[in-house]
Amino acid sequence: MTVTTEEQRLHPHLAETRDGGVATLRIDRPEALGALSRDILTHLRDYFDRLRTDPDIRVLILTGTGRGFIAGADIGEYDGASQVAFEDYQRLGRATFDSLAALPQVTIAAVNGFALGGGFEVVLCCDLVLAAEKAKFGLPEVKLGLLPGGGGTQRLSRAAGAAFTKELVLTGRFATAAELAGRGLVARVCPADRLMTEAAELAGTIAGLAPLAVRAGKRLIDDGLRMPLDLALDTEQRVLARLFAGPDGKEGVAAFIAKRDPVFRGDQPA
């Protein structure tokens, strides 16, 4: 697997580090609190599309710089934009966030500061969320006479219910990391100086487990939410049976019996 101990600059505002099976992508635009320009969105979409087929990476950590995780869209690009340009930007954002949500790798949002508008929508596309104690989340588009356009009204309502979503969308208020943890949206609230350490430890744990089982578990949970329960339960058993028939399933059982650490290779069942 590729190890890059130093950040590689992928774009003036995007930097990546790789350590074993974990990639960390940092939004580096502190002067704008990580706001997403059209150019950044395009590079993010292309990055997610490449990562999808990268065999070396099992977990992706997304984080920001300074006070901002991602403070939403670059509103300066809205000023004077034509209707066509505005709608093109929204379609680009939707495609970028959908590409993130569809990644087979486990995705972890390490929210260091403001996650607003599109930044909150990015968070909602990730599998696990760790947040610094000072982090703030919100969908404040109503204050501009607008509404979220990258899934905020839909992904948040599915994750936290309609009433809470209406409160945030219709008032534009910010929620704290502790509040979102209480609603199950944030897995862990960390001191700011521990955020990336805890994210890396969590990512390393996941990357060290059986890759086929981890990817299948992510897909099973996501797909199952869109299925009737009986169909989802049937699918769960089919997935389990296929894993048991494969090399990693047999290796995991054998290692448990022998009281040794398993060596998972990610080979598909014959």
DATAZI-V59187 format. One record per helix or strand of 3 or more residues. SS is the DSSP state (helix for helix, strand for strand). FROM is the first residue (numbers start at 0). TO is the last residue. Records with the same first field share a line. If there is no record, write none. Layout:
BEGIN
SS=FROM-TO / FROM-TO
END
This chain:
BEGIN
strand=3-10 / 13-18 / 21-26 / 58-62 / 67-69 / 105-110 / 113-115 / 127-131 / 135-137 / 173-175 / 187-189
helix=29-31 / 37-50 / 74-76 / 82-100 / 117-123 / 139-143 / 151-159 / 161-170 / 176-181 / 191-206 / 210-223 / 228-244 / 246-257
END
